[in-house]
């Protein structure tokens, strides 16, 4: 296959530099672990992750500059492996906690979690290899984030300012998070809740540094939409629901509000997000078709080319090795699903269990490649951060549930809540594998584009991505268990007396669980879901109107604002306001990466601290294990939270307003 003309790489194919070195591998493992753990926390807390590739590239350049013999390609190798941390964390957080929410798991079993995630991720690498030469040279696919990563690597070569900003932000975020969630000397939120005439009214202002920095990264438009969702859900729908639902009072207006959220309000958010996801899919049917067509059109066109005749910058992993990986994944996934089917305790015969396991593996191979192709296409079209992965996963859950519905109807009683939940569990396990395959293919394509720009060797990047998948998988499995035991997920608490204020909402996983249950039963609160659908339709109309003027009103963000507790949304909105402040200060000038890199550091530092604090919390069985103060210190803690928030906002603003390069 002849390659279309393109800009020559920064390092030519004839020039050979060390890429996979011992120091690069060690740095890659450490950075991957950090980004996987921090993104796991953020994804469960807010339902989104920070883009890890650019921070990883800057960190790699900042560390490698201390080695005289280091080079640009080593930094690219580190960044490639580290991006798997974000991909794996996002995929797992978006789907797998649904097994906790549905009651199939009461904790995250280590080896079962590892098996589900690992082999799905490896398939994502395998799927992306034959797509590389097709997608990277396909007309109209510019890979905005991959291009940005490549340019950051080139422009940051030999400099370390960006890494210093990230380190400073990380230390600040970790310190404030430790004072908030550990010592309790700085408030993480201030609540104003009460009742009037039987209705619950109130709002919580959040000061979590990770959420504020994440809001800056996301931008004002999305955070404004989330804030509108907060007003619609918690300011309007909550008082209305409290008048029409007779739930037993727990004594605190905030606790009553959270109980109502778990019972009813979050399903309004579910209805909004499902409708928004389906609308997104309807709008991208044409490019989806193009992506599938591109994937299959020339998939084997290069099989006859001799590997030795290809330049260094065009060599992928050999097809023989990919074939071995596929066989290993197929065998492993069969046993994973056989184990899953047997442990659901559904009244299915061994023969039906085997057929179900085979069907699950076939579904993953077919749907997994299609979703990987579509994800790779969208990585090139609009970038990985804007890719509608959650919408694709919603469609996958719907399709799998509808396909399995007639099978289960013939063998089990879906009116039994236990059988219904076990059927949902099977769908969730399959979807988790699809999610990891799609997420890794998405990240891999951006990495390969960056590698194309700097002049990396593709097969070495693909090798490091496999390493990244393995490292991230073994990290997120215990991290998810630790976070669940310390904070609780989606209204499910492993221990009595846990604070709903610290709970991780896991909004995407709750959405997946609700969609699957909606197919298998009619016992969901359909009235609230229909309200969410109506809200989504109104939001879609608004979005269609404002986008003609260059603005957006994303429906999924609106649904998140309804679903996620208010202290998280208000903190995110503060970050969005800082982003708007920066834009107005620049007055049309192009901002460089300082503000974003500082914010990424704050998110990583605060999120890692959240993971580290989970250790003493679990050991002591209480989130007050390190607390130094009592309730009488609350006014001072709240004042300190306001001061810390102002300092962080001003710091990010000053860095974001800088128009100098890194």
C-alpha positions in Angstrom: 0.0 0.0 0.0 1.5 3.3 -1.0 1.7 5.9 1.7 0.3 9.4 0.9 2.6 12.3 1.2 3.0 13.6 4.7 5.4 15.8 6.7 8.7 14.1 7.4 9.1 13.0 11.0 11.3 15.0 13.4 13.8 12.1 13.6 14.3 10.5 10.3 13.7 6.8 9.6 17.4 6.4 8.8 18.4 7.7 12.2 18.4 5.1 14.9 18.2 6.1 18.6 17.6 4.1 21.7 13.9 3.9 22.5 13.1 1.0 24.9 15.8 1.5 27.5 15.8 0.3 31.1 15.4 3.9 32.4 12.5 4.5 30.0 10.8 1.3 31.1 11.2 2.1 34.8 9.9 5.7 34.4 7.0 4.4 32.3 6.0 1.9 34.9 6.0 4.5 37.7 4.2 7.2 35.7 1.6 4.6 34.5 0.9 3.5 38.0 0.4 7.2 39.1 -1.8 8.1 36.3 -3.9 4.9 36.5 -4.5 5.4 40.2 -5.3 9.1 40.0 -7.6 8.7 37.0 -9.4 5.8 38.7 -10.2 8.1 41.6 -11.3 10.9 39.3 -13.4 8.7 37.1 -15.3 7.3 40.1 -15.7 10.7 41.6 -16.8 12.8 38.6 -17.4 10.3 35.7 -14.5 11.7 33.6 -10.7 11.5 33.5 -7.9 13.9 32.6 -6.0 13.4 29.4 -2.8 11.6 30.5 -0.7 11.7 27.4 0.6 15.3 27.4 1.3 15.3 31.2 3.1 12.0 30.8 5.1 13.4 27.9 6.1 16.5 30.0 7.0 14.4 33.0 9.1 12.1 30.9 11.0 15.0 29.4 11.5 16.6 32.8 13.0 13.4 34.2 15.0 12.3 31.3 16.7 15.7 31.0 18.8 14.6 34.0 20.4 11.9 31.8 22.9 13.2 29.3 22.3 10.4 26.9 18.5 10.6 26.8 16.6 11.4 23.7 13.2 12.4 22.5 12.1 8.9 21.5 12.6 7.6 25.0 10.2 10.3 26.3 7.7 9.2 23.6 8.0 5.6 24.8 7.2 6.6 28.4 4.2 8.7 27.2 2.9 5.8 25.1 3.0 3.3 28.0 1.6 5.9 30.5 -1.5 6.7 28.3 -2.7 3.1 29.0 -3.1 4.1 32.6 -5.8 6.6 31.7 -7.4 4.3 29.2 -7.7 1.3 31.5 -8.8 3.4 34.5 -11.5 5.1 32.5 -12.8 1.9 30.9 -13.0 0.1 34.2 -14.5 3.0 36.1 -17.2 3.6 33.5 -18.5 0.0 33.5 -17.1 -2.5 36.1 -18.5 -0.9 39.3 -21.9 -1.7 38.0 -21.2 -5.2 39.3 -21.1 -3.7 42.8 -24.2 -1.6 42.2 -26.2 -4.6 40.9 -25.2 -6.8 43.8 -23.2 -9.4 41.9 -20.0 -8.4 43.7 -19.7 -7.1 47.3 -16.1 -6.2 46.6 -13.6 -6.2 43.7 -12.1 -9.7 43.6 -8.5 -9.2 42.5 -7.8 -11.9 40.0 -11.3 -11.8 38.4 -11.0 -8.0 38.0 -7.5 -8.4 36.5 -8.6 -11.1 34.1 -11.6 -9.1 32.8 -9.6 -6.0 32.3 -6.3 -7.4 31.1 -7.4 -9.5 28.2 -9.8 -6.8 27.0 -7.0 -4.3 27.0 -4.6 -6.6 25.1 -7.3 -7.1 22.4 -7.4 -3.3 22.1 -3.7 -3.3 21.3 -4.1 -6.1 18.8 -7.0 -4.4 17.1 -5.2 -1.1 16.8 -2.1 -2.5 15.0 -3.7 -3.2 11.6 -5.6 0.1 11.9 -2.4 2.2 12.2 -1.4 2.6 8.6 -5.0 3.0 7.5 -6.2 5.6 10.1 -3.0 7.7 10.3 -3.0 8.4 6.6 -6.8 8.6 6.0 -7.9 11.9 4.5 -9.7 14.2 7.0 -8.3 12.6 10.2 -6.0 15.1 11.8 -5.6 13.5 15.3 -5.6 16.8 17.2 -4.4 15.4 20.5 -1.8 13.1 19.0 -0.5 16.0 17.0 -0.4 18.1 20.1 1.5 15.4 22.0 4.1 15.2 19.2 4.5 18.9 19.1 4.8 19.1 23.0 7.5 16.4 22.8 9.5 18.3 20.2 9.1 21.8 21.8 9.7 20.5 25.3 12.9 18.7 24.4 15.6 19.7 26.8 13.4 21.8 28.9 11.8 21.0 32.3 9.5 24.0 33.2 6.3 22.1 32.4 7.3 19.2 34.6 8.2 21.7 37.4 4.7 23.2 37.2 3.1 19.8 37.3 5.2 18.8 40.4 4.3 22.0 42.2 0.6 21.6 41.4 0.8 18.0 42.5 2.3 18.9 45.9 -0.3 21.6 46.4 -3.2 19.3 45.5 -1.9 16.5 47.7 -1.3 18.8 50.6 -4.8 20.4 50.5 -6.4 17.0 49.9 -4.6 15.6 53.0 -5.7 18.6 55.1 -9.3 18.2 53.9 -9.9 14.4 53.8 -7.3 13.3 56.3 -6.7 15.8 59.0 -10.1 17.6 58.5 -8.5 21.0 59.3 -9.7 22.3 55.9 -13.3 21.8 54.8 -13.9 19.9 51.6 -17.4 21.3 51.3 -19.9 23.7 52.9 -23.5 22.6 52.9 -26.7 24.7 53.3 -29.6 22.3 53.7 -33.0 22.5 55.3 -36.6 21.6 54.9 -39.7 23.8 54.4 -43.2 22.5 54.1 -41.9 18.9 53.7 -39.7 19.9 50.8 -35.9 19.5 51.0 -33.9 22.6 49.8 -30.2 23.2 49.8 -26.9 23.3 48.1 -23.3 22.2 48.8 -20.2 24.2 47.8 -17.2 22.0 47.1 -13.6 23.0 47.5 -11.8 19.8 46.4 -8.7 20.8 44.5 -9.0 17.8 42.1 -12.4 18.9 41.1 -11.5 22.6 40.7 -8.5 21.7 38.5 -10.6 19.2 36.5 -13.1 22.0 35.8 -10.3 24.2 34.5 -9.1 21.4 32.1 -12.7 20.7 30.9 -13.4 24.4 30.2 -16.2 26.8 30.9 -18.8 25.6 28.4 -19.0 22.1 29.7 -18.9 23.1 33.4 -21.6 25.7 32.8 -23.8 23.0 31.4 -23.0 20.7 34.4 -23.9 23.6 36.7 -27.3 24.0 34.9 -27.9 20.3 35.4 -27.1 20.9 39.1 -29.8 23.6 39.3 -32.3 21.5 37.4 -31.7 18.3 39.5 -30.8 19.5 43.0 -32.4 22.9 42.9 -35.7 22.0 41.2 -36.2 18.3 40.9 -35.1 17.4 44.5 -37.6 19.6 46.3 -40.4 18.3 44.0 -39.4 14.7 44.6 -39.2 15.2 48.3 -42.9 16.2 48.3 -43.9 13.1 46.4 -41.8 10.4 48.0 -42.3 9.3 51.6 -38.8 8.1 52.6 -37.9 7.6 56.2 -36.0 10.6 57.6 -32.5 10.0 58.9 -32.5 13.2 60.9 -30.3 15.3 58.6 -31.6 17.2 55.6 -28.5 16.4 53.7 -28.7 12.7 54.5 -32.4 12.8 53.4 -31.4 14.5 50.2 -28.7 11.8 49.5 -31.2 9.0 50.2 -33.7 10.6 47.8 -30.8 10.9 45.2 -30.1 7.2 45.5 -33.8 6.2 45.3 -35.1 8.6 42.6 -33.1 11.7 41.6 -30.1 9.9 40.0 -32.5 8.2 37.6 -33.5 11.6 36.2 -29.8 12.0 35.4 -29.7 8.5 34.0 -32.6 9.3 31.7 -30.9 12.5 30.5 -27.5 10.7 29.9 -29.0 7.8 28.1 -31.0 10.1 25.8 -27.9 12.2 25.2 -25.8 9.2 24.4 -28.3 7.9 21.9 -28.6 11.3 20.3 -24.9 11.5 20.0 -24.8 8.1 18.3 -27.6 9.2 15.9 -25.5 12.2 14.9 -22.4 10.2 14.1 -23.9 7.3 12.2 -22.3 8.5 9.0 -18.7 8.8 10.3 -19.2 5.5 12.2 -20.0 3.9 8.9 -17.0 5.5 7.3 -14.8 4.2 10.2 -16.0 0.7 9.8 -15.6 0.9 6.0 -12.0 2.1 6.4 -11.2 -0.5 8.9 -12.2 -3.4 6.7 -11.3 -2.0 3.3 -7.5 -2.5 3.4 -7.1 -4.5 6.6 -4.9 -7.1 4.9 -3.5 -5.0 2.2 0.0 -4.8 3.7 0.2 -8.5 4.6 2.3 -9.3 1.6 4.9 -6.6 2.3 8.2 -7.7 3.6 8.9 -6.3 7.0 12.6 -5.9 6.2 11.8 -3.6 3.2 9.8 -1.2 5.4 11.5 1.8 6.9 11.9 1.8 10.7 9.0 4.3 11.2 6.6 1.9 9.4 7.2 -1.4 11.2 4.4 -2.8 13.3 4.4 -5.9 15.6 4.5 -9.0 13.4 1.2 -10.6 12.5 2.4 -13.9 13.9 2.8 -12.4 17.4 -0.6 -10.7 17.1 -2.2 -14.1 16.2 -0.7 -15.7 19.3 -2.0 -12.8 21.5 -5.5 -13.2 20.0 -5.5 -16.9 20.7 -4.3 -16.4 24.3 -7.0 -13.7 24.8 -9.8 -15.9 23.3 -8.9 -18.9 25.6 -8.5 -16.7 28.7 -11.8 -14.8 28.0 -13.7 -18.1 27.5 -12.7 -19.2 31.0 -13.4 -15.8 32.4 -17.0 -15.9 31.1 -17.4 -19.6 32.0 -16.5 -18.6 35.6 -18.8 -15.6 35.5 -21.7 -17.7 34.2 -21.1 -20.4 36.8 -20.9 -17.9 39.7 -24.1 -16.1 38.9 -26.0 -19.1 40.2 -28.5 -18.9 37.4 -30.4 -22.1 36.7 -28.5 -22.8 33.5 -27.1 -26.1 32.4 -23.4 -26.6 31.8 -24.1 -26.8 28.1 -25.9 -23.5 28.1 -23.1 -22.0 30.1 -20.5 -23.1 27.6 -22.6 -21.8 24.7 -23.0 -18.5 26.5 -19.3 -18.2 27.1 -18.5 -18.9 23.5 -21.1 -16.4 22.4 -19.5 -13.8 24.7 -16.1 -14.3 23.3 -17.4 -14.0 19.7 -19.3 -10.9 20.6 -16.1 -9.3 22.1 -14.1 -10.2 18.9 -16.7 -8.8 16.6 -18.1 -5.8 18.6 -14.6 -5.2 20.0 -13.0 -4.7 16.6 -15.9 -2.6 15.4 -15.8 -0.3 18.5 -12.0 -0.2 18.3 -12.3 0.9 14.7 -14.9 3.5 15.5 -12.9 4.8 18.5 -9.7 5.0 16.4 -11.7 7.0 13.8 -13.0 9.4 16.3 -9.5 9.8 17.8 -8.5 11.2 14.5 -11.6 13.1 13.8 -12.2 15.0 17.1 -9.6 13.7 19.6 -9.8 11.2 22.4 -11.2 13.6 25.0 -14.2 14.4 22.8 -14.8 10.8 21.6 -18.3 9.6 22.4 -17.0 6.4 24.1 -19.7 6.4 26.7 -22.4 6.7 24.0 -20.8 3.7 22.2 -20.8 1.7 25.5 -24.5 2.6 26.1 -25.3 1.2 22.7 -23.2 -1.9 23.5 -25.1 -2.5 26.7 -28.4 -2.1 25.0 -27.5 -4.4 22.2 -26.1 -7.1 24.4 -29.1 -6.9 26.8 -31.6 -7.2 23.9 -29.7 -10.1 22.4 -29.6 -12.0 25.7 -33.2 -11.2 26.8 -34.8 -14.0 24.7 -32.2 -16.5 25.9 -32.7 -15.7 29.5 -36.5 -15.7 29.2 -36.4 -19.3 28.1 -34.3 -20.5 31.1 -34.8 -18.2 34.0 -37.5 -16.1 35.7 -36.5 -12.5 35.1 -39.2 -11.4 37.5 -37.0 -12.6 40.3 -34.7 -9.7 41.3 -31.7 -12.0 42.0 -31.9 -13.7 38.6 -32.4 -10.3 36.9 -29.3 -8.8 38.6 -27.2 -11.8 37.6 -28.3 -11.4 34.0 -27.2 -7.8 34.2 -23.9 -8.9 35.6 -23.1 -11.0 32.5 -23.8 -8.0 30.3 -21.6 -5.8 32.4 -18.6 -8.2 32.3 -18.8 -8.4 28.5 -19.1 -4.6 28.2 -16.1 -4.1 30.4 -14.0 -6.1 28.0 -15.4 -4.0 25.1 -14.7 -0.8 27.0 -11.1 -1.6 27.7 -10.5 -2.7 24.1 -12.1 0.5 22.7 -10.3 2.8 25.2 -6.9 1.3 24.5 -7.4 1.4 20.8 -8.4 5.1 21.2 -5.3 5.9 23.2 -3.0 3.8 21.0 -4.0 5.7 17.9 -3.2 9.0 19.4 0.2 7.7 20.7 1.0 6.3 17.2 0.2 9.7 15.6 2.6 11.4 18.1 5.1 8.7 17.3 4.7 9.4 13.6 5.4 13.1 14.1 8.6 12.6 16.2 9.9 9.6 14.2 9.3 6.7 16.6 9.2 3.0 15.8 5.6 1.7 15.8 6.3 -1.8 17.0 8.2 -0.5 20.0 5.4 1.8 20.9 2.9 -1.1 20.6 5.2 -3.2 22.8 5.2 -0.4 25.5 1.5 -0.1 25.3 1.2 -3.8 26.1 3.4 -3.1 29.1 1.2 -0.1 30.0 -1.9 -2.2 29.9 -0.4 -4.9 32.1 0.9 -2.4 34.7 -2.3 -0.4 34.7 -4.5 -3.5 35.1 -2.6 -4.8 38.1 -2.7 -1.3 39.7 -6.4 -0.4 39.2 -7.7 -3.8 40.5 -6.5 -3.2 44.1 -7.1 0.6 43.8 -10.8 0.1 43.0 -11.2 -2.2 46.0 -9.4 0.2 48.2 -11.5 3.1 47.1 -14.7 1.2 47.5 -13.8 0.1 51.0 -12.8 3.6 52.0 -15.6 5.7 50.4 -18.4 3.6 49.0 -19.6 3.6 45.4 -22.8 4.9 43.9 -24.8 4.8 47.1 -23.5 1.3 48.0 -21.5 1.3 51.3 -19.4 -1.7 52.4 -19.6 -0.6 56.1 -22.3 0.9 58.2 -22.1 4.6 59.1 -20.1 5.7 56.1 -20.4 9.4 55.1 -22.3 10.1 51.9 -20.3 13.3 51.6 -17.2 11.3 50.7 -19.0 8.7 48.5 -17.7 8.2 45.0 -20.8 8.5 42.7 -19.5 6.3 39.8 -22.0 8.0 37.5 -21.1 6.1 34.3 -21.3 2.7 35.9 -24.6 3.6 37.4 -25.8 4.5 33.9 -24.7 1.2 32.5 -26.4 -0.7 35.3 -29.7 1.2 34.8 -29.7 0.6 31.0 -29.2 -3.1 31.4 -31.8 -3.4 34.1 -34.2 -1.3 32.0 -34.1 -4.1 29.4 -34.4 -7.1 31.8 -37.1 -5.6 34.0 -39.8 -3.0 34.3 -39.0 -2.3 37.9 -37.0 0.9 37.4 -38.4 4.2 38.4 -39.6 4.9 34.9 -41.4 8.1 35.8 -38.1 9.7 36.9 -36.3 8.3 33.8 -39.0 9.8 31.5 -38.5 13.2 33.3 -34.8 12.9 32.4 -35.7 12.1 28.8 -37.8 15.3 28.6 -35.0 17.3 30.1 -32.6 15.8 27.5 -34.9 16.6 24.6 -35.1 20.3 25.8 -31.3 20.3 26.1 -30.8 18.9 22.6 -33.0 21.7 21.2 -31.0 24.3 23.1 -27.7 22.7 21.9 -28.8 22.7 18.3 -29.7 26.4 18.5 -26.6 27.6 20.3 -24.1 25.6 18.3 -25.0 27.7 15.3 -23.4 30.6 17.2 -20.3 28.7 18.0 -21.4 27.5 21.5 -22.4 24.1 22.9 -24.8 22.8 25.5 -23.7 19.1 25.8 -26.5 16.9 27.0 -24.3 14.3 28.7 -22.7 17.1 30.8 -26.2 18.2 31.8 -27.0 14.7 32.9 -23.8 14.5 34.9 -24.8 17.7 36.7 -28.1 16.0 37.7 -26.4 12.7 38.7 -23.3 13.8 40.5 -23.6 15.2 44.1 -23.5 19.0 44.2 -20.2 19.5 46.1 -18.4 17.9 43.1 -20.2 20.0 40.5 -19.8 23.3 42.3 -16.1 22.7 42.6 -15.8 21.8 38.9 -17.7 25.0 38.0 -15.2 27.1 40.0 -12.5 25.7 37.8 -14.6 26.4 34.7 -15.0 30.1 35.8 -11.2 30.3 36.1 -11.0 29.0 32.6 -13.4 31.7 31.4 -11.4 34.3 33.3 -8.2 33.2 31.5 -9.9 33.3 28.1 -11.1 36.9 28.7 -7.7 37.9 30.0 -6.0 36.6 26.8 -8.5 38.4 24.5 -8.1 36.1 21.6 -4.4 35.2 22.2 -3.5 31.5 22.3 -2.9 30.2 25.7 0.0 27.8 26.1 0.1 24.7 28.3 1.3 26.1 31.7 -2.2 26.5 33.2 -3.4 23.1 31.9 -0.2 21.3 33.1 -0.5 22.9 36.5 -4.1 21.8 36.7 -3.1 18.3 35.6 -0.6 18.2 38.4 -3.2 19.3 41.0 -5.6 16.6 39.8 -2.9 13.9 40.0 -1.6 15.0 43.4 -5.0 15.3 45.0 -6.3 12.1 43.4 -3.2 10.1 44.5 -3.7 11.5 48.0 -7.3 10.3 47.9 -6.0 6.8 47.1 -3.3 6.9 49.8 -5.7 8.1 52.5 -7.9 5.2 51.7 -5.3 2.9 53.3 -5.6 4.2 56.9 -9.3 4.7 56.4 -9.8 1.0 55.6 -7.5 -0.1 58.3 -9.3 2.0 60.9 -12.7 1.4 59.5 -13.4 5.1 59.5 -12.7 8.2 57.3 -12.0 10.1 60.6 -8.9 7.9 61.3 -6.5 10.9 61.0 -8.8 13.7 62.1 -7.2 16.3 64.4 -10.2 18.5 65.2 -13.8 18.2 66.3 -17.0 19.8 65.1 -16.1 23.1 66.9 -13.3 23.7 64.4 -15.8 23.7 61.5 -16.0 27.5 60.9 -12.2 27.8 60.8 -11.9 24.8 58.5 -14.5 26.4 56.1 -12.6 29.7 56.1 -9.3 27.9 55.3 -11.1 26.1 52.5 -12.2 29.4 51.0 -8.6 30.8 51.3 -7.1 27.6 49.7 -9.6 27.8 46.8 -8.8 31.4 46.1 -5.1 30.7 46.1 -5.5 27.8 43.7 -7.8 29.8 41.4 -5.4 32.7 41.3 -2.4 30.5 40.7 -4.0 28.6 37.8 -5.2 31.9 36.4 -1.7 33.4 36.4 -0.2 30.3 34.8 -3.0 30.0 32.2 -2.8 33.6 31.2 0.9 33.1 30.3 1.4 33.2 26.5 5.0 32.0 26.6 5.9 28.5 25.4 6.8 25.7 27.9 
